[in-house]
Amino acid sequence: GKLDGFEFTCPVDSYFPNSYGLYCISGNVAEMISDQPISKGGSWGSFRQKILIKSEEEFYAPNPYTGFRFIATKKVN
């Protein structure tokens, strides 16, 4: 840790967005997938090969490595 100045997780806008305009998709916590016990994207505690959106990991209980991402949409009139 601390190679980027943060001991664990970091604020959402700490780095540049990806080509979709999204921030911190990989590296903070792995995102839960619906109601399945599967997470994707890796976390700050994952090995390098697990910090990919296509990577999957199972989880069985709450932990500091797995979370969820809020999604908001905006209607344009």
Secondary structure, 3 states (H helix, E strand, C coil): CCCCCCCCCCCHHHCCCCCCCCCCCCCCCEEECCCCCEEECCCCCCCHHHCCCCCEEECCCCCCCEECCCCCCCCCC
